[in-house]
């Protein structure tokens, strides 16, 4: 089912499903007509539309579409929509295409997928296939990051509504609101090694290097290197947060940000903490266990 852009006019593309979560953003809600027009122009006349919005339903609907014959699933939305699509195609031979209609679109940015919708469709339909690592936790899969603490508080339902209204600026406002939240103790064990004890504001397990606003949270991360990057953020007072900010944009050493590569990591907190997967809040827990599944999903990327 791999085609080249120059061949689009001569091929009719079949066995495509489009996951569009209309509750995610205004762009997503307003995009079905435009998406349909652009897909038809590219040779994809009759995709199966998956437009469910309730939590837990998108991946089930994607799984059903794949079982019915879909071989290319287009995730039209943000990183949460991409994650739902991957949950749905997990374990199958289906390929993922990304149409970045969300606020941050972190995975798409790291893969070089264009934000402009028509160009993204060309990549999704005719791009080359790249096998990406997938992280797996007790709460589900992730391709960008799993985290507990400060970052998860930023991804709460209230904060998500703000992001959809005002965009990336809401990430900064949310971070500032939560800087005074109390730190928590964690025990961290990477690949069965020695246990580390830390007092942190946030503990994350990442799979990509670049985040929005110039942040390089885990600069050594590569999406297909077979490992994850554990990130422990432990500032000490207001000056510590200045050091964290400087480290995250590459202006200083990372004394307040500790990086640990791992294929499997267990992070245990002494008190329940909010959790997030790829920007979606997934409840509270006292532990985060993550393992990498190397090159586990095929994604269309630019040639």
Number of C-alpha atoms within 10 A of each C-alpha: 10 13 14 14 13 8 12 17 10 9 12 13 20 17 18 23 23 25 27 27 22 19 14 21 20 13 17 20 16 11 18 17 10 12 19 17 14 18 19 15 13 22 17 19 16 15 19 16 18 21 18 18 14 9 8 11 15 23 23 16 19 29 22 14 24 23 14 10 13 22 20 28 31 28 28 29 27 26 27 22 27 29 24 26 28 28 19 23 26 19 11 14 13 23 25 25 31 33 32 28 24 23 21 20 24 22 25 21 16 15 16 13 25 19 17 11 19 18 14 23 24 24 25 26 28 23 21 16 19 19 16 20 25 26 28 18 17 10 16 14 23 28 25 28 23 31 26 29 25 26 23 25 23 26 23 19 12 11 15 21 15 16 22 16 13 11 14 15 12 19 21 11 14 21 14 11 12 15 15 12 11 11 18 18 16 23 15 24 19 19 12 12 10 9 13 11 14 17 18 22 22 24 30 28 31 28 30 26 19 22 19 14 12 10 16 17 26 25 18 16 20 19 23 18 13 19 22 33 25 29 20 22 25 21 22 16 10 11 10 16 16 14 19 24 19 16 19 22 15 15 11 12 12 16 14 20 22 13 18 16 18 21 18 22 24 22 24 19 23 11 12 15 20 21 28 25 27 25 24 19 22 18 14 15 15 15 20 22 19 27 20 23 19 18 15 19 22 20 23 25 24 17 10
